Amino acid sequence: MAEASGNIAVPGAEPDINGVAERTVSPAPLICIDCRYIRERPSGIGEVVQALVDHAPALAPDLRFLLLKHPEAPAILSGAPNVTERTVTFAANGPATMWMMSRLTDLSQVDLFHAPSNILPHGLTMPSITTVHDVMWLKHPDWAAKPGLRGRIDRAFYRHGLRHALNRSARIATVSQATRDEIATIDPAAAERTCVTSSGVASDFRRLAAQDGGSATLPALAGRRYILTVGQYAPYKNHVAALEAFAMAFRDDPGVALVFVQRQGDGAAALLPRAAALGVADRVLFIPHLDREQLIMLYNGALALCHPSLYEGFGNPIAEAMACGCPVVTSNVSAMPEVAGGAALLIDPRDVATIATALHRIASEAGLGAALRQRGLDRAANLPWIRFARANVTLYRQVLAEQREREVDRTAMVPAGLFPQPAASAIS
């Protein structure tokens, strides 16, 4: 899409010498949002950025938006008239972004830069906002890092990027109150610049009329009830505990299966030997990828979502499951109780027996499952993405207003007579 001028007429200008009022025209502020996490294949951060793209331009028609996108992104991210899109080929979370961003893509006309995922590029000359999803790289780096040299490099890179974001961002936006509280503990100086822009859930995650979604999506689930676990395979996701709790809860019920949807990796190699040792390997399914509608169908057909994560900045699967009327069992730590909002069974993620008891209760107590489904639907209805986008637009306006005030202050500090005006007689 060609870039629109976005000029805004400013009323109240002085009349010219012929007595005709002139209208000064200034360009609308330009907000650059780094959208390179949006791909054809969904991801948690991509969902967050897509929600911003879907709503922010319409919420702020007086602002212009420059969207930096990945070569594998959809052809058009937004059809809004105040949006321009530019493809950027280097990685959103790589060295080129961290240290050479402003040299590799032209940001000279940008008034505000929004970094959507924890790290802020160096060398930016305009104010910036960074969305911080969590501070795991500062608090629990071993839960995220790969083993060996690659893990040590990743740890140094992300810790530096997050520290830089906390130090240099005009505003830090967190997707939960829990993450804001952690930032206040880690870096008290950043707390006053940190605001909560709570994450949400898309409206297409919904309760379906027919609840046979599991067998329709996976023939192997025909005639079976199942527990669902969604998320990438990583140590902090605690999938081993989910597996062990399932085996404990349903050891004597072969009609119940466990389905792992690991959207960014295949943990089967790590988990299958443990499943075999527990005697449930024939009842555990691993799905590396599903399209969105298939995932919605799985949520709808599940007995429960088992999400015993050790740490989350938000926890998208919790909100997605609740929006689909799927009962949720999740952890009582970090942001998960906040997201669940009283609509889930909370467990100690390190206590397998407690997780197993919660799963068994949902499967065996019909009234409990029905109550959790309704409470989850009610809770998810209070997590619309437009609220998240509106909160971010408010931050944009605050930072732009502060920048204008600084510019006015700098102008006022210029000594009188430093730039003499032409004499009246010189105007013909």
C-alpha positions in Angstrom: 0.0 0.0 0.0 1.4 3.4 -0.9 2.1 5.7 2.0 -0.6 8.3 2.5 0.4 11.8 3.3 -1.6 11.9 6.5 -1.3 15.7 6.8 -3.4 17.5 9.3 -4.6 21.1 9.0 -3.9 23.1 12.1 -6.5 25.8 12.8 -5.8 29.3 14.3 -3.0 30.4 12.0 -2.2 34.1 11.6 -3.7 35.8 8.5 -1.3 36.6 5.6 -0.7 40.2 4.4 -3.8 40.1 2.2 -5.9 39.3 5.3 -6.5 35.7 4.3 -6.1 33.2 7.0 -3.4 30.6 6.2 -3.7 27.0 7.5 -0.5 25.4 8.5 -0.3 21.8 7.5 1.8 19.3 9.5 2.2 15.5 9.0 0.2 13.2 11.2 2.5 11.4 13.7 3.9 8.2 12.4 3.9 5.1 14.6 6.2 2.2 13.6 5.1 -1.2 14.9 7.5 -4.1 14.4 5.1 -6.8 13.2 7.6 -9.5 12.1 6.2 -12.0 14.6 3.1 -12.3 12.4 3.4 -15.3 10.1 1.1 -17.6 8.3 1.7 -20.1 11.1 0.4 -18.7 14.4 2.4 -18.0 17.5 1.6 -16.4 20.8 3.4 -13.2 20.2 2.1 -13.1 16.6 -1.4 -13.2 18.0 -0.7 -10.2 20.2 0.7 -8.1 17.5 -2.0 -9.1 15.0 -4.6 -7.9 17.5 -2.8 -4.5 17.7 -2.8 -4.3 13.9 -6.4 -5.2 13.6 -7.7 -2.5 16.0 -5.2 0.3 16.5 -5.4 2.1 13.1 -9.2 2.3 13.4 -9.0 3.5 17.0 -6.5 6.3 16.0 -7.5 7.5 12.5 -5.5 10.7 13.2 -2.2 8.8 13.4 -0.3 7.0 10.7 1.1 3.5 11.1 4.2 1.9 9.5 4.1 -1.9 9.9 7.4 -3.8 9.5 6.6 -7.3 8.4 8.3 -10.6 7.8 8.6 -12.0 4.2 6.4 -15.0 5.4 3.7 -12.7 6.7 0.3 -12.5 5.0 0.3 -10.3 1.9 -1.7 -7.6 3.6 -1.7 -7.1 7.4 -4.1 -4.2 7.5 -6.4 -2.6 4.9 -6.7 0.6 6.9 -6.1 3.8 4.9 -3.6 5.2 7.6 -1.3 2.1 7.3 1.8 1.5 5.3 3.5 -1.9 5.2 7.2 -2.6 4.6 8.9 -6.0 4.4 12.0 -6.4 6.4 14.1 -9.5 5.8 16.3 -9.8 9.0 15.0 -11.6 12.1 12.9 -9.8 14.7 14.9 -11.3 17.5 18.4 -11.3 16.0 21.6 -9.2 16.2 20.7 -7.1 13.1 17.5 -5.9 14.9 19.3 -5.3 18.2 22.3 -3.3 16.8 21.6 -2.3 13.2 17.9 -1.7 12.9 18.1 2.0 12.2 20.8 1.5 9.5 19.1 -1.4 7.7 15.6 0.2 7.4 14.7 3.8 7.1 13.0 5.1 10.3 13.9 8.7 9.8 10.3 9.9 9.6 9.1 7.7 12.5 7.8 9.6 15.6 7.4 6.6 17.9 8.7 3.0 17.7 6.8 0.1 19.2 8.9 -3.1 19.9 6.3 -5.8 20.6 8.4 -8.5 22.3 10.8 -7.8 25.1 13.9 -6.4 23.3 14.5 -2.9 22.1 16.8 -2.0 19.2 19.8 0.2 19.9 20.3 3.4 18.0 16.7 4.6 17.8 16.4 8.4 17.8 12.7 8.6 18.5 10.8 7.6 21.6 9.9 4.0 22.0 7.5 1.6 23.7 8.4 -2.0 24.4 5.9 -4.7 25.2 7.3 -7.0 27.8 5.5 -10.3 28.0 7.6 -11.8 30.8 11.0 -11.5 32.5 11.9 -15.1 32.4 15.3 -14.4 30.8 16.2 -12.3 33.9 14.6 -14.5 36.6 14.7 -18.1 35.2 17.0 -18.2 32.1 17.6 -21.9 32.3 13.9 -22.5 31.7 14.1 -20.9 28.3 17.6 -21.4 27.1 18.7 -24.4 25.0 21.7 -26.4 26.3 25.3 -25.7 25.3 26.9 -22.8 23.6 23.7 -21.8 21.8 21.9 -21.5 25.1 24.6 -19.3 26.6 24.5 -17.0 23.6 20.7 -16.8 23.7 20.8 -16.0 27.5 23.3 -13.2 27.0 21.4 -11.8 24.0 17.9 -11.7 25.6 19.1 -10.5 29.0 20.8 -7.6 27.3 17.9 -6.8 25.1 15.4 -6.8 28.0 17.7 -4.7 30.2 18.1 -2.2 27.4 14.3 -2.1 26.9 13.7 -1.4 30.6 16.4 1.3 30.7 15.5 3.2 27.5 11.8 2.8 26.6 9.6 5.8 27.2 6.9 3.3 28.2 7.0 -0.4 29.1 3.8 -2.2 28.4 3.2 -5.5 30.1 0.5 -8.0 29.2 -0.4 -8.8 32.8 -0.2 -7.2 36.2 2.0 -10.1 37.3 4.7 -9.1 34.8 4.5 -5.4 35.9 5.0 -6.5 39.5 8.1 -8.5 38.6 9.6 -5.5 36.7 9.0 -3.3 39.8 11.0 -5.8 41.8 13.8 -6.3 39.3 14.1 -2.7 38.2 12.3 -0.2 40.5 13.4 2.7 38.4 11.4 1.3 35.4 8.2 0.8 37.4 6.9 4.3 37.0 7.2 4.0 33.2 5.5 0.6 33.2 1.8 0.2 32.3 -0.4 -2.9 32.1 -2.0 -3.5 28.7 -3.7 -6.8 29.4 -3.6 -9.4 26.7 -6.8 -10.9 25.3 -8.4 -13.6 23.2 -9.7 -13.5 19.7 -13.4 -13.7 19.1 -13.2 -16.7 16.8 -12.2 -18.8 19.9 -15.8 -19.7 20.8 -18.2 -22.4 22.0 -19.4 -24.5 19.1 -22.9 -25.9 18.8 -21.6 -29.5 18.3 -19.1 -30.8 20.8 -17.6 -33.7 18.8 -14.6 -31.6 17.8 -12.0 -34.1 19.0 -13.0 -37.0 16.8 -13.7 -34.7 13.8 -10.2 -33.3 14.1 -8.4 -36.5 15.0 -9.9 -39.9 14.1 -7.8 -41.5 16.8 -10.0 -39.8 19.4 -13.2 -41.3 18.1 -15.1 -42.6 21.1 -12.6 -41.3 23.6 -12.7 -38.5 26.0 -9.4 -36.5 26.3 -7.3 -34.0 28.2 -5.7 -31.3 26.2 -2.3 -29.6 26.7 -1.3 -26.7 24.4 2.0 -24.9 24.0 5.6 -25.3 22.9 7.8 -28.0 24.4 10.1 -26.1 26.9 11.2 -26.9 30.4 9.0 -24.2 32.0 5.8 -25.6 30.3 6.1 -28.6 32.6 4.7 -31.1 30.1 6.3 -34.0 32.1 4.1 -33.1 35.0 1.0 -33.0 32.8 1.9 -36.5 31.5 2.5 -37.9 34.9 -0.7 -36.3 36.3 -2.7 -37.8 33.4 -1.3 -41.2 34.1 -2.1 -41.0 37.8 -5.7 -39.6 37.2 -6.7 -42.1 34.5 -4.6 -45.2 35.1 -7.8 -47.3 35.3 -9.8 -45.5 32.6 -8.4 -46.4 29.2 -11.2 -44.4 27.5 -9.4 -41.1 28.3 -6.5 -39.9 26.2 -4.0 -37.1 26.5 -3.4 -34.8 23.5 -0.3 -32.5 23.3 -0.5 -29.7 20.7 3.0 -28.4 20.7 2.8 -25.5 18.2 6.5 -24.7 18.2 8.2 -28.0 18.6 7.8 -31.7 18.9 8.3 -33.0 22.4 7.4 -36.5 21.5 11.0 -37.7 21.6 11.4 -36.5 25.2 8.0 -37.5 26.5 7.2 -40.8 24.8 9.7 -42.9 26.8 8.2 -41.5 30.0 4.7 -42.3 28.7 5.8 -45.9 28.0 7.2 -46.2 31.5 3.9 -45.0 32.9 2.0 -47.5 30.7 0.0 -44.9 28.8 2.0 -44.5 25.6 -0.9 -45.8 23.5 -3.2 -43.1 24.9 -0.9 -40.1 24.3 -1.1 -38.2 21.0 1.4 -35.5 19.8 0.3 -32.9 17.3 3.0 -30.5 16.1 0.6 -28.1 14.3 -3.1 -27.5 13.8 -4.9 -24.8 11.9 -6.9 -22.4 14.0 -10.3 -23.9 13.4 -9.0 -27.4 14.3 -7.6 -26.1 17.5 -10.9 -24.5 18.4 -12.6 -27.8 17.7 -10.2 -29.6 20.0 -10.7 -27.1 22.8 -14.5 -27.5 22.5 -14.3 -31.3 22.7 -11.8 -31.6 25.6 -12.7 -32.7 29.1 -10.2 -30.0 30.3 -7.1 -28.1 29.4 -4.2 -29.1 31.6 -1.8 -26.1 31.8 0.6 -26.7 34.7 3.2 -24.2 33.5 5.9 -23.1 36.0 5.8 -19.6 34.6 3.8 -17.4 32.2 3.6 -13.7 31.4 0.0 -14.3 30.4 -0.8 -17.8 29.1 -2.8 -17.6 25.8 -4.1 -21.3 26.0 -5.9 -20.5 29.3 -7.9 -17.7 27.7 -8.4 -19.6 24.4 -9.8 -22.7 26.3 -12.1 -20.6 28.5 -13.5 -18.8 25.4 -14.3 -22.3 23.9 -16.0 -23.5 27.1 -13.2 -25.9 28.0 -12.6 -26.3 31.8 -9.1 -25.3 32.8 -6.6 -26.7 35.3 -3.7 -24.3 35.6 -1.0 -23.2 38.0 -1.3 -20.9 41.0 1.9 -19.0 40.1 2.9 -15.9 38.0 0.2 -14.6 35.7 -2.0 -17.7 35.5 -4.4 -17.0 38.4 -4.8 -13.4 37.0 -5.7 -14.7 33.6 -8.1 -17.4 34.9 -9.9 -14.8 37.0 -11.5 -17.4 39.3 -12.7 -19.5 36.5 -10.2 -22.4 36.7 -9.0 -25.0 39.2 -5.6 -23.7 40.4 -2.9 -26.2 41.3 0.7 -26.3 42.5 2.6 -27.1 39.3 5.2 -29.1 41.2 2.7 -31.3 42.9 1.7 -34.0 40.4 -0.9 -35.6 42.7 -2.7 -32.3 43.1 -2.9 -31.9 39.3 -4.1 -35.4 38.9 -6.9 -34.9 41.5 -8.1 -31.7 39.7 -8.2 -33.6 36.4 -10.1 -36.5 37.9 -12.6 -34.3 39.6 -13.5 -32.5 36.3 -13.9 -35.9 34.5 -16.0 -37.4 37.3 -18.0 -34.5 38.7 -20.5 -33.4 36.0 -21.5 -30.3 38.0 -18.0 -29.1 38.4 -17.2 -29.3 34.7 -20.4 -27.5 33.8 -19.7 -24.7 36.3 -16.1 -24.3 35.1 -17.3 -24.1 31.5 -19.7 -21.3 32.2 -17.3 -19.4 34.5 -14.6 -19.7 31.8 -17.0 -18.3 29.1 -17.9 -15.4 31.3 -14.2 -14.7 32.1 -13.1 -14.8 28.4 -15.9 -12.4 27.5 -13.9 -9.8 29.6 -10.7 -10.3 27.6 -11.4 -8.7 24.2 -8.5 -7.7 22.1 -9.9 -4.3 21.4 -9.3 -3.4 25.1 -5.6 -4.3 24.6 -5.4 -2.2 21.5 -7.1 0.8 23.1 -4.7 0.7 26.0 -1.7 0.7 23.6 -3.2 3.7 21.6 -3.5 5.5 24.9 0.2 5.0 25.5 1.0 6.2 22.0 -0.8 9.4 22.7 0.9 9.9 26.0 4.4 9.5 24.7 3.7 11.7 21.6 2.3 14.4 23.9 5.4 14.2 26.1 7.6 14.5 23.1 5.7 17.6 21.9 6.1 19.2 25.3 9.9 18.6 25.2 10.1 20.1 21.8 8.2 23.2 23.0 10.5 23.5 26.0 13.6 23.3 23.8 12.2 26.0 21.6 11.4 28.2 24.6 15.0 27.9 25.8 16.5 29.5 22.6 17.8 33.0 23.6 15.8 35.9 22.1 17.6 37.5 19.1 19.6 34.4 18.3 17.7 34.1 15.0 16.7 37.7 14.1 13.5 38.1 12.2 13.5 40.2 8.9 12.4 43.8 9.2 8.8 44.6 8.3 9.9 46.7 5.4 11.5 43.7 3.8 8.1 42.1 3.2 6.6 43.3 -0.1 
